[in-house]
């Protein structure tokens, strides 16, 4: 069936007039009539009959017009869906994130992003640094949000997103709570330490080396930041953490910050994506969205 002719017939049936159909289609009236006559010959059916100065649909014409209406409505729906995919309004978005951004930054951002793109299906995986980057390299994630990592990777591109402050915290009744203390004095206190290889541990030991101060005594070691923070909340030791993780507890007076004027340290949070191959449209939209948000301003 000649779909061009069917479209002309459909418009004519909708408007009930060859003249108005020709105007909307920007065709001459004879050209519209010729196309409909060709369609009738192709189908070997009569679709239109004269009626006064206008036209009327035959029973067959009404049936074909109904089918044509559904066909071209479906065509519009296909075009809309393809536009949605092209513009990133539909599809899947797989995010691999480490604990800090996954728990303290992304939840409220993902909700806002979802409100902008309600048809995008979003999967967020909370992993350690190595596993999150492996997911991205192996095409099991579209984008990765990594805290405590600022090293370049030959297979991935990295973009700085946020640099959070690193703070020393102590129990709220500790003698150093809320006070300025020298770095050397603080390092003489018992510490709740993160596991070997963690970013915060490496950062703390690098600061000790930089300032020629002995590393602190490890009183307790945990494999996880929340465990170290809860140990301090329970009333023991000092620890070194990303400020995003403890701001609320400090506000509530459950723990206290120890101010060390000569120490400034940052915890980088970066956006990673694969060097080879383009970002999916939803992932590209998320990257643009995240770059427009300074979440630290909300704390």
C-alpha positions as CSV (number, residue, x, y, z in Angstrom):
1,X,0.0,0.0,0.0
2,X,1.3,3.5,-0.9
3,X,1.6,5.1,2.5
4,X,2.0,8.6,1.0
5,X,-1.3,8.2,-0.7
6,X,-2.8,6.7,2.5
7,X,-1.6,9.8,4.5
8,X,-3.3,12.1,2.0
9,X,-6.5,10.1,2.2
10,X,-6.3,10.2,6.0
11,X,-6.0,13.9,6.1
12,X,-8.8,14.4,3.6
13,X,-11.1,12.0,5.7
14,X,-10.2,13.9,8.9
15,X,-11.1,17.3,7.4
16,X,-14.0,16.1,5.2
17,X,-12.7,18.3,2.4
18,X,-10.2,17.9,-0.5
19,X,-9.7,21.7,-0.5
20,X,-8.8,21.9,3.2
21,X,-6.6,18.8,2.9
22,X,-4.7,20.4,0.0
23,X,-4.2,23.6,2.0
24,X,-2.8,21.8,5.1
25,X,-0.7,19.4,3.0
26,X,0.5,22.3,0.8
27,X,-0.5,20.5,-2.4
28,X,-2.8,21.4,-5.2
29,X,-6.4,20.0,-5.2
30,X,-5.8,18.0,-8.4
31,X,-2.7,16.4,-6.8
32,X,-4.7,15.4,-3.7
33,X,-7.5,14.0,-5.8
34,X,-5.0,12.1,-8.1
35,X,-3.3,10.5,-5.1
36,X,-6.7,9.3,-3.6
37,X,-7.8,7.9,-7.0
38,X,-4.5,6.0,-7.3
39,X,-5.1,4.6,-3.8
40,X,-8.6,3.5,-4.9
41,X,-7.2,1.8,-8.0
42,X,-4.5,0.1,-5.9
43,X,-7.1,-1.3,-3.5
44,X,-9.8,-1.8,-6.2
45,X,-12.2,0.0,-3.8
46,X,-14.2,3.2,-3.7
47,X,-13.2,5.3,-0.7
48,X,-14.9,8.7,-1.4
49,X,-18.1,9.7,-3.1
50,X,-19.2,13.3,-4.0
51,X,-21.7,14.9,-1.6
52,X,-22.9,18.3,-2.7
53,X,-19.8,20.5,-3.0
54,X,-17.8,18.2,-0.8
55,X,-17.1,14.5,-0.4
56,X,-18.4,11.7,1.8
57,X,-16.6,8.5,3.0
58,X,-18.0,5.2,1.8
59,X,-18.3,2.4,4.4
60,X,-15.0,1.0,3.1
61,X,-13.5,4.6,3.3
62,X,-14.6,5.0,6.9
63,X,-13.1,1.6,7.9
64,X,-9.8,2.5,6.1
65,X,-9.8,6.0,7.7
66,X,-10.1,4.4,11.2
67,X,-7.2,2.0,10.5
68,X,-5.1,4.9,9.1
69,X,-5.8,7.0,12.2
70,X,-4.4,4.2,14.4
71,X,-1.5,3.6,12.1
72,X,-0.4,7.3,12.0
73,X,-1.0,7.7,15.7
74,X,1.3,4.8,16.3
75,X,3.8,6.3,14.0
76,X,3.8,9.5,16.1
77,X,4.2,7.4,19.3
78,X,7.2,5.7,17.8
79,X,8.7,9.0,16.8
80,X,8.1,10.3,20.4
81,X,9.8,7.3,21.9
82,X,12.8,7.6,19.6
83,X,13.0,11.3,20.6
84,X,13.0,10.2,24.2
85,X,15.9,7.8,23.7
86,X,17.8,10.4,21.6
87,X,17.4,13.1,24.2
88,X,17.9,10.7,27.2
89,X,14.4,10.9,28.5
90,X,14.1,7.1,28.3
91,X,16.5,4.2,28.8
92,X,18.6,2.8,31.6
93,X,21.3,4.5,33.7
94,X,23.6,2.3,35.8
95,X,25.7,4.2,38.4
96,X,28.6,2.7,40.3
97,X,29.4,4.7,43.4
98,X,31.4,4.5,46.5
99,X,30.0,4.8,50.0
100,X,30.5,8.5,50.6
101,X,28.7,9.8,47.4
102,X,26.2,7.0,47.4
103,X,25.0,7.8,50.9
104,X,25.5,11.5,51.4
105,X,25.3,13.2,48.0
106,X,23.6,11.1,45.3
107,X,20.2,10.1,47.0
108,X,18.7,13.6,46.8
109,X,20.4,14.4,43.5
110,X,19.1,11.2,41.9
111,X,15.6,12.0,43.1
112,X,15.8,15.5,41.4
113,X,17.3,13.9,38.2
114,X,14.5,11.3,38.2
115,X,11.9,14.1,38.4
116,X,13.5,15.6,35.3
117,X,13.7,12.3,33.4
118,X,10.8,10.1,34.9
119,X,11.1,7.4,32.2
120,X,14.8,6.7,32.8
121,X,15.3,3.5,34.8
122,X,18.1,4.1,37.3
123,X,20.3,1.5,39.0
124,X,22.7,2.6,41.7
125,X,25.4,0.2,43.0
126,X,27.3,1.0,46.2
127,X,30.8,-0.5,45.9
128,X,34.4,0.0,47.0
129,X,36.7,2.1,44.7
130,X,38.2,-0.9,42.9
131,X,35.0,-2.7,42.3
132,X,33.2,0.5,41.1
133,X,35.9,1.2,38.6
134,X,35.9,-2.5,37.4
135,X,32.2,-2.2,36.8
136,X,32.8,0.8,34.6
137,X,35.7,-0.8,32.7
138,X,33.6,-4.0,32.1
139,X,30.6,-2.1,30.8
140,X,28.5,-3.1,33.8
141,X,28.1,0.6,34.7
142,X,27.6,3.7,32.6
143,X,29.3,6.1,34.9
144,X,31.1,5.9,38.3
145,X,31.1,8.4,41.2
146,X,34.2,7.8,43.3
147,X,35.1,9.3,46.7
148,X,38.7,9.3,47.9
149,X,40.3,8.7,44.5
150,X,42.1,11.2,42.3
151,X,44.4,9.0,40.4
152,X,44.3,8.8,36.6
153,X,43.4,5.5,35.0
154,X,44.6,4.6,31.5
155,X,41.2,3.1,30.5
156,X,39.0,5.8,32.1
157,X,38.5,9.6,32.0
158,X,38.2,11.4,35.3
159,X,36.5,14.7,36.0
160,X,36.8,16.5,39.4
161,X,33.4,17.0,40.9
162,X,33.6,18.0,44.6
163,X,36.5,18.3,47.1
164,X,35.2,17.7,50.6
165,X,37.1,18.8,53.7
166,X,38.8,16.2,55.9
167,X,38.2,16.7,59.6
168,X,39.5,15.4,62.9
169,X,36.7,14.4,65.3
170,X,36.7,13.4,68.9
171,X,34.0,12.5,71.5
172,X,32.0,15.5,72.6
173,X,33.5,15.4,76.1
174,X,37.1,15.0,75.0
175,X,39.5,17.7,76.2
176,X,40.2,18.7,72.6
177,X,36.5,18.9,71.5
178,X,35.9,22.1,69.7
179,X,39.3,23.5,70.4
180,X,42.4,24.4,68.3
181,X,45.2,21.9,68.8
182,X,48.6,21.4,67.2
183,X,49.0,18.5,64.8
184,X,51.8,17.1,66.9
185,X,49.7,17.1,70.1
186,X,46.7,15.5,68.3
187,X,48.9,12.7,66.9
188,X,49.9,11.7,70.4
189,X,46.3,10.7,71.1
190,X,45.0,7.1,70.5
191,X,43.4,6.9,67.0
192,X,40.5,4.9,65.5
193,X,42.1,4.0,62.2
194,X,40.7,2.9,58.8
195,X,42.0,-0.3,57.2
196,X,45.3,-0.5,55.3
197,X,44.9,0.9,51.8
198,X,42.0,3.2,52.6
199,X,42.2,6.8,51.3
200,X,41.7,8.5,54.7
201,X,44.5,6.3,56.3
202,X,46.9,7.1,53.5
203,X,46.0,10.8,53.7
204,X,46.6,10.9,57.4
205,X,50.0,9.1,57.2
206,X,51.0,11.3,54.3
207,X,50.3,14.4,56.5
208,X,52.4,12.9,59.3
209,X,55.3,12.4,56.9
210,X,54.9,15.9,55.4
211,X,55.0,17.5,58.9
212,X,57.7,15.2,60.3
213,X,55.3,13.9,63.0
214,X,55.2,10.3,64.2
215,X,52.2,8.4,63.0
216,X,49.5,8.1,65.7
217,X,49.0,4.9,67.7
218,X,46.3,2.7,66.3
219,X,44.0,2.0,69.2
220,X,41.2,0.4,67.1
221,X,41.1,-0.4,63.3
222,X,37.9,-0.7,61.3
223,X,37.1,-1.6,57.7
224,X,34.6,1.2,57.2
225,X,34.1,4.8,58.0
226,X,30.8,4.5,59.9
227,X,32.4,2.0,62.3
228,X,35.2,4.4,63.1
229,X,32.7,7.3,63.6
230,X,30.5,5.2,65.9
231,X,33.5,4.3,68.0
232,X,34.2,7.9,68.5
233,X,30.6,8.5,69.3
234,X,30.8,5.8,71.9
235,X,33.4,7.9,73.7
236,X,36.9,6.8,72.6
237,X,39.7,8.1,70.4
238,X,40.2,10.5,67.6
239,X,39.6,9.7,63.9
240,X,40.1,11.4,60.5
241,X,37.1,11.5,58.2
242,X,35.4,13.3,55.3
243,X,33.3,16.1,56.7
244,X,30.2,15.0,54.8
245,X,30.0,11.9,57.0
246,X,30.0,13.8,60.3
247,X,28.4,17.2,59.9
248,X,25.0,16.1,61.1
249,X,26.4,14.3,64.2
250,X,28.5,17.4,65.0
251,X,25.4,19.5,64.8
252,X,23.6,17.2,67.2
253,X,26.5,17.3,69.6
254,X,27.2,13.6,69.4
255,X,30.8,14.2,68.5
256,X,33.0,17.3,68.1
257,X,35.4,18.6,65.6
258,X,39.1,19.2,66.6
259,X,40.5,22.2,64.8
260,X,44.1,21.9,63.6
261,X,45.0,25.2,62.0
262,X,48.1,24.1,60.2
263,X,46.4,21.1,58.5
264,X,44.2,21.4,55.4
265,X,43.2,18.3,53.6
266,X,40.6,17.5,51.0
267,X,38.7,14.3,50.1
268,X,38.1,14.4,46.3
269,X,35.0,13.0,44.7
270,X,35.3,12.4,41.0
271,X,33.2,11.4,38.1
272,X,34.6,8.6,36.0
273,X,33.6,7.4,32.5
274,X,35.2,5.2,29.8
275,X,37.7,6.7,27.4
276,X,36.6,4.5,24.6
277,X,33.0,4.8,23.4
278,X,30.5,7.6,24.0
279,X,28.6,8.1,27.1
280,X,25.0,6.9,26.9
281,X,22.6,9.9,26.6
282,X,21.2,9.3,30.2
283,X,24.7,9.1,31.6
284,X,25.7,12.3,29.7
285,X,22.6,14.1,31.0
286,X,23.5,13.0,34.6
287,X,27.1,14.2,34.2
288,X,25.9,17.6,33.0
289,X,23.3,17.7,35.9
290,X,26.0,16.8,38.5
291,X,28.4,19.4,37.2
292,X,25.7,22.0,37.8
293,X,25.3,21.1,41.4
294,X,27.5,22.2,44.3
295,X,26.1,19.9,47.0
296,X,28.6,21.2,49.6
297,X,26.7,24.5,49.6
298,X,23.7,22.7,51.1
299,X,25.7,21.6,54.2
